[in-house]
Amino acid sequence: MFVDRATVTVSAGDGGKGCCSFRREKFVPYGGPDGGDGGLGGSVIFRAVAGEQSLVDLRFQQHRQAAAGGPGRGRDCHGANGADCIINVPVGTLIVDADTDELLGDLTAAGQECIAARGGKGGLGNSRFVSSTNRAPRTTTPGEPGEARTLRIELKVVADLGLVGYPNAGKSTLIGAISQAHPKTAPYPFTTRHPNVGLIDGAHRNVGLGHDFLRHIERCRALCFVLDMGGVDGRDPLDDLAALRRELDLHLDGLSRRPALIVANKMDLDAAPENLRRLQAQESLQVVPTCAELMENRDEIIAAMRDLLDSLPPEHPAPAVPRGGPDRPDETP
């Protein structure tokens, strides 16, 4: 089950309360205060993990809470820090505060972390309040409450290359032909429920699957336009290409101008050779003809995709988000 959006409520742990205690030891007549501080509350942390592909866990577990800090104890013993609540999410996940629309984190590389809710500070024990005029204080402070937030979690798939085409153009069939994946294929629109991406006119206005698919293409470094050269649904493949580019740019300006190639599919149909000739006369992009169902030119398609990706400049992944801060030492393993 592919889930790319979820709303969750997260609560960090409260800090532990400070302890009021006095030293009691044989042969020590003036023990003095020895109450320790409370522990830090646990934080709620999102971590990008390469093995995760969906937000399905968050769909069914919409409330996450970190542990509270332990109370301080005598003999200047500090309370235990509360355990953090670590939430594993796919690479490409955005964490947004649902109330303010503030972007808290954009996890674009495996291992990146985002603290969505910080745990509260621990309270102070009475040993902290000793002074020259107050040798036996009984003052303590409670722990601070942890942060609580309602979050909107969104996934934008991170990929080197994204397939873009009209429904029934053969994107899923192409994936099955050039890889070990076995996506569902059928002779009707919107068979695919995972983002390949399939577009129709008006997709930028959320027509069809619209934004559900369009936003995933934003992360792709390169594009592969998959065209139905036979015009099975009564469309002209050149018009399809122009419409696809228009929809991409209406969603995000300049999106259609990313490095790309064209896979001319369904070349076994009667109208395909003439449409291919017209396409090659008009386009400067590399065009690879194929019949994905028959696995024609499989190696040529793979080589063209590899050459396209190899021509791109290397990526520079963003640094991991530290879990530390002024009140909590960096605990990144």
C-alpha positions as CSV (number, residue, x, y, z in Angstrom):
1,M,0.0,0.0,0.0
2,F,1.6,3.3,-1.1
3,V,0.7,6.3,1.1
4,D,2.4,9.6,0.4
5,R,0.5,11.9,2.8
6,A,-0.4,11.6,6.4
7,T,-1.3,13.8,9.4
8,V,0.1,13.0,12.8
9,T,0.1,14.4,16.3
10,V,3.4,14.3,18.1
11,S,4.2,15.0,21.7
12,A,7.7,15.3,23.2
13,G,8.3,14.1,26.7
14,D,8.1,16.4,29.7
15,G,11.2,17.1,31.7
16,G,11.5,15.4,35.1
17,K,10.9,17.4,38.3
18,G,13.8,18.4,40.5
19,C,14.3,16.6,43.8
20,C,14.3,18.1,47.3
21,S,16.7,16.0,49.4
22,F,19.2,16.4,52.3
23,R,22.2,14.3,52.9
24,R,21.8,11.9,55.7
25,E,25.0,10.0,56.6
26,K,26.4,8.6,59.8
27,F,29.0,10.8,61.5
28,V,28.3,13.7,59.1
29,P,26.3,16.2,61.2
30,Y,25.9,18.8,58.5
31,G,24.8,17.0,55.4
32,G,23.3,19.8,53.4
33,P,21.0,19.7,50.4
34,D,21.7,17.0,47.7
35,G,18.6,16.9,45.5
36,G,19.4,16.2,41.8
37,D,17.9,17.7,38.6
38,G,15.2,16.0,36.6
39,G,16.0,14.4,33.3
40,L,15.4,15.8,29.8
41,G,12.2,14.8,28.1
42,G,12.6,12.7,25.0
43,S,12.2,14.4,21.6
44,V,10.2,13.2,18.5
45,I,12.6,12.7,15.7
46,F,12.0,11.9,12.0
47,R,14.7,9.9,10.3
48,A,15.1,9.3,6.6
49,V,15.7,5.6,5.9
50,A,16.6,4.2,2.5
51,G,14.5,1.0,3.0
52,E,11.2,2.9,3.6
53,Q,9.0,3.5,0.6
54,S,5.7,4.7,2.0
55,L,4.1,6.6,4.9
56,V,1.7,3.8,5.5
57,D,2.8,3.4,9.2
58,L,1.9,6.9,9.9
59,R,-1.6,6.5,8.4
60,F,-2.4,3.8,11.0
61,Q,-0.4,5.3,13.9
62,Q,-1.3,8.9,14.0
63,H,-0.2,9.7,17.5
64,R,3.4,9.5,18.6
65,Q,4.8,10.4,22.0
66,A,8.3,10.4,23.4
67,A,9.1,9.4,27.0
68,A,9.2,11.8,29.9
69,G,12.4,12.5,31.8
70,G,12.8,10.8,35.2
71,P,12.7,12.9,38.4
72,G,15.9,13.8,40.2
73,R,17.0,11.9,43.3
74,G,19.0,12.4,46.4
75,R,22.8,12.3,46.5
76,D,22.8,14.7,43.6
77,C,21.6,12.0,41.2
78,H,20.0,13.4,38.0
79,G,16.9,11.8,36.6
80,A,17.2,9.6,33.5
81,N,16.7,11.3,30.2
82,G,13.5,10.2,28.4
83,A,13.9,8.0,25.4
84,D,13.4,9.7,22.0
85,C,10.6,8.6,19.7
86,I,12.3,7.8,16.4
87,I,10.0,7.7,13.4
88,N,11.5,6.2,10.2
89,V,10.3,7.7,7.0
90,P,11.3,7.4,3.3
91,V,13.9,9.6,1.7
92,G,12.1,12.7,0.2
93,T,9.8,13.3,3.2
94,L,8.7,16.8,4.2
95,I,7.6,17.6,7.7
96,V,5.3,20.6,7.9
97,D,3.6,22.2,11.0
98,A,-0.1,21.8,10.1
99,D,-1.1,24.9,12.1
100,T,1.5,27.4,10.8
101,D,2.6,25.8,7.5
102,E,6.2,26.1,8.6
103,L,8.5,23.6,6.9
104,L,10.3,21.9,9.8
105,G,12.4,19.5,7.7
106,D,13.0,18.2,4.2
107,L,14.8,14.8,4.4
108,T,16.4,14.3,1.0
109,A,19.2,11.9,2.0
110,A,19.3,8.7,4.0
111,G,20.4,9.3,7.6
112,Q,19.0,12.9,7.8
113,E,17.0,13.7,10.9
114,C,14.6,16.4,11.9
115,I,13.5,17.2,15.4
116,A,9.8,17.8,15.1
117,A,9.1,18.3,18.8
118,R,11.8,18.9,21.5
119,G,11.6,17.4,24.9
120,G,11.3,19.6,28.0
121,K,14.2,20.6,30.2
122,G,14.4,18.8,33.6
123,G,13.6,20.7,36.7
124,L,16.2,21.9,39.2
125,G,16.9,20.1,42.5
126,N,17.3,21.9,45.8
127,S,21.1,21.7,45.7
128,R,21.0,24.3,42.9
129,F,19.6,26.9,45.2
130,V,22.3,26.9,47.9
131,S,23.7,30.3,48.7
132,S,25.5,32.0,51.5
133,T,22.3,33.1,53.0
134,N,20.2,30.0,52.3
135,R,22.2,26.9,53.4
136,A,19.2,24.6,53.4
137,P,16.9,25.5,50.5
138,R,13.8,23.4,50.0
139,T,13.1,25.0,46.6
140,T,12.8,22.9,43.5
141,T,11.4,23.5,40.0
142,P,9.1,21.2,37.9
143,G,10.2,20.0,34.5
144,E,9.3,22.0,31.5
145,P,6.5,20.5,29.2
146,G,7.6,18.9,25.9
147,E,6.5,20.4,22.6
148,A,3.3,19.1,21.0
149,R,2.5,19.6,17.4
150,T,0.1,18.5,14.6
151,L,2.2,17.7,11.6
152,R,1.5,17.3,7.9
153,I,3.8,14.7,6.4
154,E,4.3,14.6,2.7
155,L,6.4,12.3,0.5
156,K,8.0,13.5,-2.7
157,V,9.7,10.6,-4.3
158,V,13.5,11.1,-4.8
159,A,14.5,9.6,-8.1
160,D,17.2,10.0,-10.8
161,L,14.7,9.7,-13.6
162,G,11.0,9.9,-13.8
163,L,8.7,8.5,-16.5
164,V,6.1,11.0,-17.7
165,G,3.3,10.2,-20.1
166,Y,-0.4,10.1,-20.7
167,P,-2.4,7.2,-19.2
168,N,-2.1,4.1,-21.3
169,A,1.1,5.3,-23.0
170,G,2.9,2.2,-21.6
171,K,4.9,3.5,-18.7
172,S,4.2,0.6,-16.4
173,T,4.9,-1.9,-19.3
174,L,8.2,-0.1,-20.0
175,I,9.2,-0.4,-16.3
176,G,8.5,-4.1,-16.5
177,A,10.5,-4.4,-19.7
178,I,13.7,-2.7,-18.5
179,S,13.7,-3.8,-14.8
180,Q,12.7,-6.6,-12.4
181,A,9.7,-4.6,-11.2
182,H,6.2,-5.9,-12.1
183,P,3.8,-3.0,-11.9
184,K,0.1,-3.6,-12.6
185,T,-0.8,-3.1,-16.3
186,A,-4.2,-3.0,-17.9
187,P,-5.9,-1.4,-20.9
188,Y,-7.6,1.4,-19.0
189,P,-6.5,4.8,-17.6
190,F,-5.0,5.2,-14.1
191,T,-4.1,1.6,-13.7
192,T,-1.0,2.8,-11.9
193,R,-1.5,4.0,-8.4
194,H,2.2,4.6,-7.6
195,P,3.8,7.7,-9.2
196,N,5.5,7.0,-12.6
197,V,4.0,9.8,-13.6
198,G,0.8,9.7,-15.6
199,L,-0.7,13.0,-16.7
200,I,-3.7,14.4,-18.4
201,D,-4.7,17.8,-19.5
202,G,-5.6,19.9,-16.4
203,A,-3.3,17.8,-14.1
204,H,-1.9,21.1,-12.7
205,R,-5.5,21.9,-11.5
206,N,-5.6,18.4,-9.8
207,V,-7.7,16.8,-12.6
208,G,-7.3,13.1,-12.6
209,L,-4.6,12.1,-10.2
210,G,-3.2,15.6,-10.7
211,H,-1.1,16.8,-7.7
212,D,-0.9,13.3,-6.3
213,F,1.5,12.5,-9.1
214,L,2.8,15.9,-10.3
215,R,4.5,16.7,-7.0
216,H,6.6,13.5,-7.2
217,I,8.3,14.6,-10.5
218,E,9.7,17.7,-8.8
219,R,12.5,15.6,-7.2
220,C,13.6,13.8,-10.5
221,R,16.9,14.9,-11.9
222,A,15.9,13.9,-15.5
223,L,12.7,13.0,-17.3
224,C,11.7,10.3,-19.8
225,F,8.7,11.2,-21.9
226,V,6.8,8.0,-22.9
227,L,4.6,8.6,-26.0
228,D,1.9,6.4,-27.6
229,M,3.1,6.5,-31.2
230,G,0.1,4.5,-32.4
231,G,-2.4,7.1,-31.2
232,V,-4.5,4.3,-29.7
233,D,-6.9,6.7,-27.9
234,G,-7.2,9.0,-30.9
235,R,-4.4,11.4,-29.9
236,D,-1.5,12.7,-31.8
237,P,1.8,11.9,-30.0
238,L,3.3,15.3,-30.9
239,D,0.3,17.0,-29.3
240,D,0.7,14.7,-26.3
241,L,4.3,15.8,-25.8
242,A,3.4,19.5,-26.0
243,A,0.6,19.0,-23.5
244,L,2.9,17.1,-21.1
245,R,5.4,19.9,-21.2
246,R,2.7,22.5,-20.6
247,E,1.3,20.6,-17.6
248,L,4.7,20.3,-16.1
249,D,5.5,24.0,-16.4
250,L,2.1,25.0,-15.1
251,H,2.8,23.0,-12.0
252,L,6.4,24.2,-11.6
253,D,7.9,26.7,-13.9
254,G,10.9,25.2,-15.9
255,L,10.1,21.7,-14.9
256,S,9.8,20.5,-18.5
257,R,13.2,21.9,-19.4
258,R,15.1,19.4,-17.3
259,P,17.4,17.0,-19.1
260,A,15.2,14.4,-20.9
261,L,14.8,11.8,-23.5
262,I,11.8,10.4,-25.4
263,V,10.7,6.7,-25.5
264,A,8.5,6.3,-28.6
265,N,6.3,3.3,-27.5
266,K,3.9,1.1,-29.4
267,M,5.9,1.0,-32.6
268,D,4.2,-2.2,-33.6
269,L,1.0,-0.2,-34.6
270,D,0.3,0.9,-38.1
271,A,0.4,4.7,-37.6
272,A,3.6,4.6,-35.5
273,P,6.3,4.8,-38.3
274,E,4.9,8.0,-39.7
275,N,4.4,9.6,-36.3
276,L,8.0,8.6,-35.4
277,R,9.3,10.4,-38.6
278,R,7.4,13.5,-37.7
279,L,8.6,13.4,-34.1
280,Q,12.3,13.0,-35.1
281,A,12.0,15.8,-37.5
282,Q,10.7,18.2,-34.9
283,E,12.6,17.2,-31.7
284,S,16.1,17.8,-30.6
285,L,15.8,15.3,-27.7
286,Q,17.1,11.7,-28.2
287,V,14.2,9.5,-29.4
288,V,14.3,5.7,-28.8
289,P,11.6,3.7,-30.6
290,T,10.3,0.6,-28.9
291,C,7.4,-1.8,-28.3
292,A,7.7,-2.2,-24.6
293,E,5.3,-5.1,-24.6
294,L,7.6,-7.0,-26.9
295,M,10.7,-5.7,-25.1
296,E,12.1,-4.2,-28.4
297,N,15.3,-2.1,-28.0
298,R,15.4,-2.8,-24.3
299,D,19.2,-2.5,-24.1
300,E,19.1,0.8,-26.2
301,I,16.6,2.3,-23.8
302,I,18.7,1.4,-20.7
303,A,21.9,2.7,-22.3
304,A,20.2,6.0,-23.3
305,M,18.9,6.5,-19.7
306,R,22.3,5.7,-18.3
307,D,24.1,8.1,-20.7
308,L,21.6,10.9,-19.8
309,L,22.2,10.4,-16.1
310,D,25.9,10.2,-16.5
311,S,25.9,13.6,-18.3
312,L,24.4,15.3,-15.3
313,P,26.5,17.1,-12.7
314,P,27.1,15.2,-9.5
315,E,24.6,15.8,-6.6
316,H,25.7,17.3,-3.4
317,P,23.5,15.8,-0.6
318,A,22.5,18.1,2.2
319,P,24.2,17.5,5.5
320,A,22.3,15.6,8.2
321,V,20.3,17.6,10.6
322,P,21.9,17.4,14.1
323,R,19.8,16.2,17.0
324,G,21.7,18.3,19.4
325,G,21.1,21.9,20.5
326,P,21.9,24.4,23.2
327,D,20.0,22.3,25.8
328,R,20.7,18.8,24.5
329,P,24.1,17.5,23.4
330,D,24.5,16.1,19.9
331,E,23.4,12.5,20.2
332,T,23.8,11.5,16.6
333,P,25.3,8.0,16.5
